[in-house]
Amino acid sequence: MDNISVSIIVPVYNAEKYLENCIDSLLTQTCQQIEIICVDDGSTDKSALILEKYMAEDKRVVLLHQQNKGPGMARNLALENARGKYILFVDADDSLEPSAVEECVAVMESKPYDMTVFNANIIEDTRSVSGLKDSSGEYIKLVNRQNEGEMNKAETIRMMLIATVWGKMFRLDIIRRYRIRFSRHMVGEDARFLLCYLLVVKTSYALDKTFYNYYLRPKELFHAKHPWIGRLFRFPGIFLDVFKFALRNFMPFRIYYFFFWLVLFFKSRKTKHGA
């Protein structure tokens, strides 16, 4: 398939309950110049069979297999095989709104920008997470009318306090030029990727559109309530990985952005809890 604009990467592990909803949302994107790279991470349910069916019916679906190594390593395998100009990451139990790819590509092509950030619609399954809600009980939006628009590096780092790779569009040429990869750890694997990407990003765009549907599942209860516990535990290792990345790419002076990010994080937590 030629002229692939976006590679959508989906790590899959035992997601048979939700997988069809996810893949259907990707196949019905208004932008058709996409490939959907699904990495079966050693699933023991019917996930692989479901993906094989989609692959047989639509050439845009690509299926890769690996032994169970976690979502970070699954995404790394997909990045090695991606052919699109831009990258989107989608979890197998989530979905995208139909115009997500088209509108994000339009933004990325308009400047061009190194990254586009957009909102997620948090959908409650059997529970809610009060810590992610404002005083009115609504889930907090990452992008709003006040902060929408072009962002410089400092503004981008401030926006990245929510360290997830979904809800963002990346450039594959940047990822490959600097060999930015995920760690093999189950918790905080996306923090390393984002922090390394932030060291090299110049400008990005905050788009006040809600494109990503994030479903709160019972299995995610601990990490959703305490999203930074695992990352803080992994913090020394993440810092070391990012520092090595900076040295390898001859940009040790840029490591101060990492400390800037850390100060902003703790400052935002202090403000949120009224300390």
C-alpha positions, 0 to 999 in steps of 0.5 A: 500500500502506497502513500501511507500518511499515518501508522496507527500502532496498537499493542494487543494483549488479551483484548478480545472483549474490546478489540473489534470496537477499537479496530472498527474505529480505526478502519472508519477514519475519514483519512484512508491513507493509514496502516494499522499495525497491531502487535499481538503481545503473546495473547492467550485469548482470541485476540490473534484470531480476531486480528487475522480476520481483520487482516484478511478483510482489509489490507490496511491492517498489519499483524505482528506477533511477539512473545509477551514482553509488554506494551513498550516492546510491542510498540517498539516492534511496530515502530521498526515496521511502520511506513507512515509519515506520522504515528498514533498510538492507540490502546486495544481497549480504546477507540478514536473518533472518525476525523481524528487522523485527518484533522491531526494530519492537517495540523501537522502539515500546516507548519509543520509541527513536531507533535499534535496534542488533543483531548481524550473522552474518559468513559466510565465502565464500572467506576470513575476516578475523582482525582481526574475531575474538576470541581463540577465533577467533569473530567479535566481536559488537557487542551482548552480554549485558553491553551489551544494553539502553537506551543514552544518547547517549554509550553509543550513540556508543561502540557506533557505532565500527563505522560501518555502516548495516546492523545498525541500524533508524532513524527516518525522521522524524528523517532527514527533519527534519534532512535527514540524507543519505549522501555521494557518495563510494564509501568512507566514505559511511555514516560521514557519515550515522551521525555526523549521526544521532548528533548528534540521537539521544537514546536507542537500544537494543542488542538482543542478537539476530543478524538480519543476515547479512553475507557476506564476498566476495572483492571486499571483501578490501581494505576488510574487512581495512582498514575504516578506511583509506578512512574516515581518508583521507576524515576531513577531508571527513567532519568538515567535512560533519558540522560544516556539518550541526551549524551548519545545524541550530543545534547547533554545541555538539554537535560535541564528540560528534564528538571524543568518538567520535574519542577512543573510536575510537583508544582502542579500536584501541589496546586491541585491538592491545595498544599 
